[in-house]
């Protein structure tokens, strides 16, 4: 079951909770999708 829980604070993509698991990250009280998190991680590593 998918339940909409908010949007990504970076790109605005809808974020869902699937079977009790949040499909993203919460960083500094902001929801972030996996794609934006990985992109930010790569930029931080450089």
Secondary structure as GFF3:
##gff-version 3
##sequence-region A 1 46
A	DSSP	beta_strand	2	7	.	.	.	ID=ss1
A	DSSP	beta_strand	14	18	.	.	.	ID=ss2
A	DSSP	beta_strand	21	22	.	.	.	ID=ss3
A	DSSP	beta_strand	25	27	.	.	.	ID=ss4
A	DSSP	beta_strand	30	32	.	.	.	ID=ss5
A	DSSP	alpha_helix	34	45	.	.	.	ID=ss6
###
